[in-house]
Amino acid sequence: MNRRTALLALAEVPLWWAALGALWLAFVSTVDPLELAVGAAAALAGALAARAARRAVAGR
């Protein structure tokens, strides 16, 4: 892994997390602190899964 691909990999997870978090916020009606924490954790799990799936498809 060279420096460029390492930086892209480092940026990929936060981008997925932000996109999935925004999608979650679009679907909830009320946001309290507990729901926000659960949504952020679920978005992080989804971001890590999306990164792993993209790597698996790309064959890396």
Secondary structure in CASP SS format (residue, H / E / C, confidence):
PFRMAT SS
TARGET T0000
AUTHOR 0000-0000-0000
METHOD secondary structure of the structure
MODEL  1
M C 1.00
N C 1.00
R H 1.00
R H 1.00
T H 1.00
A H 1.00
L H 1.00
L H 1.00
A H 1.00
L H 1.00
A H 1.00
E H 1.00
V H 1.00
P H 1.00
L H 1.00
W H 1.00
W H 1.00
A H 1.00
A H 1.00
L H 1.00
G H 1.00
A H 1.00
L H 1.00
W H 1.00
L H 1.00
A H 1.00
F H 1.00
V C 1.00
S C 1.00
T C 1.00
V C 1.00
D C 1.00
P H 1.00
L H 1.00
E H 1.00
L H 1.00
A H 1.00
V H 1.00
G H 1.00
A H 1.00
A H 1.00
A H 1.00
A H 1.00
L H 1.00
A H 1.00
G H 1.00
A H 1.00
L H 1.00
A H 1.00
A H 1.00
R H 1.00
A H 1.00
A H 1.00
R H 1.00
R H 1.00
A H 1.00
V H 1.00
A H 1.00
G C 1.00
R C 1.00
END
